[in-house]
Amino acid sequence: MRMSLQHNYLFRVLLTLDQTLNVILFNGGEDHTISGRVGHKAKTTGLWYWCVLEKLINTLFWFDPDHCRRSIENGAIFQTTTQQDIRHFLRLIVVALLVYLWW
């Protein structure tokens, strides 16, 4: 029983971090995850950088096929321009490089 509570707590903490990073990196909605955001953008825009991110995330979640598309929340509204998308994508790359170099 205790392990289940710890697992639930850890899951909620990770979900909160994911949603927070979605706001910081992508200017996304506070209730949406990065995976859902990337899946939605790859599906609706077909732009190469969203598709690359989708493949990368899906590879990280190898145990959950089509993870990004399944993470899209129904009724989600994403309103950013293509220039904003590029800026957020570049910010994500910089943060990923900094995290990689830091570890």
C-alpha positions in Angstrom: 0.0 0.0 0.0 2.7 2.5 0.9 4.6 1.8 -2.4 1.4 2.6 -4.3 1.1 6.0 -2.5 4.7 6.8 -3.2 4.3 5.8 -6.9 1.2 8.1 -7.1 3.0 11.0 -5.5 6.0 10.6 -7.8 3.8 10.4 -10.8 2.0 13.6 -9.8 5.3 15.4 -9.2 6.6 14.4 -12.6 3.3 15.4 -14.3 3.5 18.8 -12.7 7.1 19.3 -13.8 6.1 18.2 -17.3 3.2 20.7 -17.5 5.4 23.5 -16.0 8.1 22.8 -18.7 5.4 22.9 -21.3 4.5 26.5 -20.2 8.2 27.6 -19.9 9.6 26.0 -23.1 6.6 26.1 -25.5 4.3 28.8 -24.1 1.7 26.0 -23.8 -1.3 25.5 -21.6 -0.7 24.8 -18.0 -2.8 21.7 -18.0 -1.1 20.1 -21.0 2.0 18.0 -21.2 5.0 18.5 -23.5 4.1 15.2 -25.2 0.5 16.3 -25.9 1.7 19.7 -27.2 4.3 18.1 -29.5 1.8 15.5 -30.7 -0.8 18.1 -31.4 1.6 20.4 -33.3 3.1 17.5 -35.3 -0.4 16.3 -36.2 -1.9 19.7 -37.1 1.1 21.5 -38.7 3.3 18.7 -40.0 6.4 21.0 -39.5 9.6 19.1 -39.5 10.8 20.2 -36.0 7.5 19.1 -34.3 7.8 15.8 -36.1 11.4 15.4 -35.0 10.5 16.1 -31.4 7.6 13.7 -31.7 9.9 10.9 -32.9 12.4 11.7 -30.1 9.8 11.6 -27.4 8.1 8.5 -28.8 11.6 6.9 -28.8 12.1 7.8 -25.1 8.7 6.3 -24.3 9.4 3.1 -26.3 7.0 1.1 -24.0 4.1 3.4 -25.0 3.7 3.3 -28.8 2.5 6.6 -30.4 2.9 8.3 -27.0 2.6 11.9 -28.2 -0.5 11.5 -30.2 -2.2 9.6 -27.4 -1.2 12.4 -25.0 -3.2 15.0 -26.9 -6.1 16.2 -24.7 -9.5 16.5 -26.3 -10.6 20.1 -26.7 -7.1 21.4 -26.3 -6.5 24.8 -27.9 -3.0 25.8 -28.8 -2.6 29.3 -30.2 0.9 30.3 -31.1 2.4 31.5 -34.4 5.0 29.7 -36.4 7.7 32.2 -35.3 6.8 31.5 -31.6 7.0 27.8 -32.3 10.5 28.2 -33.8 11.6 30.3 -30.8 10.2 27.7 -28.3 11.8 24.9 -30.2 15.2 26.6 -30.1 14.8 27.3 -26.4 14.1 23.6 -25.9 17.3 22.6 -27.7 19.3 25.1 -25.6 17.9 23.8 -22.4 18.5 20.2 -23.5 22.1 21.0 -24.3 22.6 22.7 -21.0 21.1 19.7 -19.1 23.3 17.3 -21.1 26.5 19.4 -20.4 25.6 19.8 -16.8 25.2 16.0 -16.2 
